[in-house]
Every structure is written in structure tokens, then in C-alpha cells.
Amino acid sequence: MAVLARVSMTRTLAQPGSVILFVISLPGISWLGIALRDAGATVGVLDIAGPGGWDGLFETADVSDERQVRAALASFKPKMGPLRGLVNPAGRSGSGLCIGEGATLDIETFRKALEVNTLGSFIMCKLVAEEMLTCKPDDEGERGVLINVSSIVALEGQMGTAGYAASKGGINAMTLPLAREFARFGIRVMTIAPGIFETPMFNRGGKARGNMVEWLRAQVQFPARPGDPREFGAMVRHIFENPMLNGDVLRLDGAYRVPPGNPSMWLG
């Protein structure tokens, strides 16, 4: 899912006239679009799978397909006005052992993770930034904010996460180069690298159980629990409102550090 938003010139979502595009692609994450809208932003949601729980402006598109994204942005434009924000947590797993007993990570799965997570994030940043060029800058010259979402797995991947780690690492790596390039246009670029959060992607809608899920939960140091989605939303809002946040990857993980893991976690 991607969220596009019209963000106010005073950098606070509580002001009228802010527009955010939110890319979903994660089941159940429409709560973030709702939270941004409740904070005063005009929000549009883009997703390949449908609006889910979202009841506002929506377009269907695959973030890894440039033509689909361009068509979605063109459809949003007359309904939303100038885009000043992007929140892009679109992603897919791409995990699993790649050789030996229990190997499930094949070449095509690896490729698809790169296409959605890495290429899709670049496509969204490039096309939304092009739209932001038409926005009138504020008193400090800011036109908009782009927020991608990677993962701490990109920094400390356990065994079995090669595809996912590589695809999210690409998002981290493009953050500073894009921020430096877009600086002359007054566009900020940031990435959030979350740890364990109680989202549908992690807990499969509350149905995920077993050694791996409980082991992952137990690694969070303090607070000694997975993150609450509202805490992720608070970070998103702070990035929009703090103009000094630019060109960096912010961990949001409760001092969680990913151990190496072991093959038995992927077997059986």
C-alpha cells in the first residue's frame, strides 16, 4: 500500500491542505492512512490487492509497474490536489532457506522481492517527486517528504532472509543519494527500519503461532513486546513535521537486534 498525502506548508498534518499518498501492499495496514487522515491530511491509498479497511480515495496499482503507478497518480491528481507526502510500506517477504533441506527461496521469489520492495520503492519515490516539483515551496523551500519503509533485517539479517534483506537493503542504500539529489528541489527523503511490530504481515492476522514467532517476540528488549502500529504512525508523523530529518534510516525496534538464527526454525 502507498499513501499519498497533501501535507500542509507548516509541516503539520493538523493543518488543512496536506495530501499524502499511502502505498499499502501489506494487509490491514490501512490503519495508517486512517490515522493520517484523522490528523488532518487528505489521504489517497494505492494498493495492488484492494482497499481492505480503507474507505477513502483509492487506486489499484502494482508499485513495481511504472505505467500502473503513473495511471494511478493521474487519477488521484484531480481528486487530491498537489502531493506533498508519500508513505511507502509496500513489501513482500522473499524469505526462506535457499539450499539444502527445507530450501524454499528460489530465484523467482528473490527476483520478485527485489521488484516489489526495491524497484517499487524507487518508482514511487521518482514519480511522486516529479509531482512534487509542481508544488509551491514553503518559506524554507520545502515541497514535500518521501518516507520509505525497510527493515532492521536489512541491517542484521538472520539466516533464511537473504531475499528480504537484500531487497530492503536497497531501500536503505538509496535514501541518502535520493535526499542529496532532491535537496535542490526542497524534497526530503527518509526511511524507517522497523523491528518487530504486531502487524498482519508479521502475525498473519493474529493466527501466526509457533517457535519462530514467539522467539522473535522475545528478542525485543524494552518495551518487552513487539511495537504497536500506533508507535510506527507516531514516527511517520514526526518525520513529516521535523524538517531536519532528511537522508537517513531510522531504526524503530525497542533495542531489538536480530540473532543469526538456525536452520531448524525453517524446517517442519
Backbone hydrogen bonds, N-H to C=O, Kabsch-Sander energy under -0.5 kcal/mol:
donor,donor_aa,acceptor,acceptor_aa,energy
2,A,22,F,-1.9
2,A,23,V,-4.4
2,A,46,L,-2.8
3,V,21,L,-1.9
3,V,22,F,-5.9
3,V,87,V,-2.5
4,L,2,A,-0.5
4,L,20,I,-1.8
4,L,21,L,-6.2
4,L,44,G,-2.8
5,A,19,V,-1.7
5,A,20,I,-5.5
5,A,85,G,-2.2
6,R,18,S,-1.5
6,R,19,V,-6.0
6,R,42,T,-1.6
7,V,5,A,-0.9
7,V,18,S,-1.1
7,V,19,V,-0.9
11,R,8,S,-1.6
15,Q,12,T,-1.8
18,S,15,Q,-0.6
18,S,40,G,-0.5
19,V,5,A,-1.3
20,I,4,L,-1.7
20,I,5,A,-4.1
20,I,42,T,-2.7
21,L,3,V,-1.8
21,L,4,L,-6.2
21,L,85,G,-2.3
22,F,2,A,-1.8
22,F,3,V,-6.0
22,F,20,I,-0.5
22,F,44,G,-2.9
23,V,1,M,-1.3
23,V,2,A,-6.4
23,V,21,L,-0.5
23,V,87,V,-2.3
24,I,1,M,-5.3
24,I,22,F,-0.6
24,I,46,L,-2.4
29,I,26,L,-2.0
31,W,28,G,-0.8
32,L,29,I,-1.9
33,G,29,I,-0.6
34,I,30,S,-2.1
35,A,31,W,-2.4
36,L,32,L,-2.4
37,R,33,G,-2.2
38,D,34,I,-2.6
39,A,35,A,-1.3
40,G,37,R,-1.7
41,A,36,L,-2.0
42,T,6,R,-0.8
42,T,18,S,-4.9
43,V,41,A,-0.6
44,G,4,L,-2.6
44,G,20,I,-2.6
45,V,57,L,-2.4
46,L,2,A,-2.6
46,L,22,F,-2.6
47,D,59,E,-1.8
54,W,51,P,-2.5
57,L,43,V,-0.6
59,E,45,V,-2.1
61,A,47,D,-1.3
63,V,61,A,-0.6
65,D,62,D,-2.3
66,E,64,S,-0.6
69,V,65,D,-2.1
70,R,66,E,-2.7
71,A,67,R,-2.2
72,A,68,Q,-2.2
73,L,69,V,-2.5
74,A,70,R,-2.3
75,S,71,A,-1.8
76,F,72,A,-2.2
77,K,73,L,-2.0
79,K,76,F,-1.3
80,M,76,F,-1.9
81,G,77,K,-2.3
84,R,5,A,-2.3
84,R,19,V,-1.8
85,G,5,A,-1.5
85,G,19,V,-1.0
86,L,145,V,-1.8
87,V,3,V,-2.2
87,V,21,L,-2.5
88,N,147,I,-2.9
96,G,160,G,-4.2
103,A,100,G,-1.7
104,T,97,L,-2.3
105,L,97,L,-2.8
106,D,104,T,-1.1
110,F,106,D,-2.0
111,R,107,I,-2.7
112,K,108,E,-2.4
113,A,109,T,-1.9
114,L,110,F,-1.8
115,E,111,R,-2.3
116,V,112,K,-2.5
117,N,113,A,-2.4
118,T,113,A,-0.6
118,T,114,L,-1.0
119,L,114,L,-2.6
120,G,115,E,-1.4
121,S,117,N,-0.6
122,F,118,T,-2.1
123,I,119,L,-2.9
124,M,120,G,-2.3
125,C,121,S,-2.4
126,K,122,F,-3.0
127,L,123,I,-2.6
128,V,124,M,-2.4
129,A,125,C,-2.4
130,E,126,K,-1.9
131,E,127,L,-1.4
132,M,128,V,-2.1
133,L,129,A,-1.1
134,T,131,E,-1.5
135,C,132,M,-1.9
138,D,142,E,-1.8
141,G,138,D,-1.7
143,R,186,G,-4.0
144,G,186,G,-1.4
145,V,84,R,-1.9
146,L,188,R,-2.6
147,I,86,L,-2.6
148,N,146,L,-0.5
148,N,190,M,-2.6
149,V,88,N,-1.3
150,S,192,I,-2.7
152,I,194,P,-1.9
154,A,151,S,-1.3
155,L,152,I,-1.2
156,E,152,I,-2.2
159,M,260,P,-2.8
161,T,158,Q,-1.5
163,G,94,G,-0.5
164,Y,94,G,-0.9
165,A,161,T,-3.3
166,A,162,A,-2.3
167,S,163,G,-2.0
168,K,164,Y,-2.3
169,G,165,A,-2.5
170,G,166,A,-1.4
171,I,167,S,-0.7
172,N,168,K,-1.8
173,A,169,G,-2.5
174,M,170,G,-1.5
175,T,171,I,-0.8
175,T,172,N,-1.0
176,L,172,N,-0.6
178,L,174,M,-2.2
179,A,175,T,-2.3
180,R,176,L,-2.6
181,E,177,P,-2.1
182,F,178,L,-3.0
183,A,179,A,-1.0
184,R,181,E,-0.6
185,F,182,F,-1.7
186,G,183,A,-1.6
187,I,182,F,-1.7
188,R,144,G,-2.4
188,R,186,G,-0.5
190,M,146,L,-2.8
191,T,248,D,-2.1
192,I,148,N,-2.3
193,A,250,L,-3.3
195,G,252,L,-2.3
197,F,195,G,-0.6
198,E,227,G,-2.3
199,T,197,F,-2.4
202,F,199,T,-0.7
203,N,199,T,-2.8
204,R,200,P,-1.6
207,K,203,N,-0.7
207,K,204,R,-1.0
208,A,203,N,-3.0
214,E,210,G,-2.2
215,W,211,N,-2.4
216,L,212,M,-2.5
217,R,213,V,-2.1
218,A,214,E,-1.9
219,Q,215,W,-0.6
219,Q,216,L,-1.2
220,V,217,R,-1.2
221,Q,254,G,-1.2
222,F,254,G,-1.7
225,R,223,P,-2.6
227,G,196,I,-3.3
231,E,228,D,-2.1
232,F,228,D,-1.2
233,G,229,P,-2.3
234,A,230,R,-1.8
235,M,231,E,-1.4
236,V,232,F,-2.2
237,R,233,G,-2.4
238,H,234,A,-2.1
239,I,235,M,-2.3
240,F,236,V,-2.0
241,E,237,R,-1.9
242,N,238,H,-1.8
245,L,242,N,-1.6
246,N,244,M,-0.9
247,G,189,V,-2.9
248,D,189,V,-0.5
250,L,191,T,-2.8
250,L,248,D,-0.5
251,R,249,V,-0.6
252,L,193,A,-1.8
256,Y,253,D,-1.0
265,M,262,N,-1.6
266,W,263,P,-2.1
267,L,264,S,-1.0
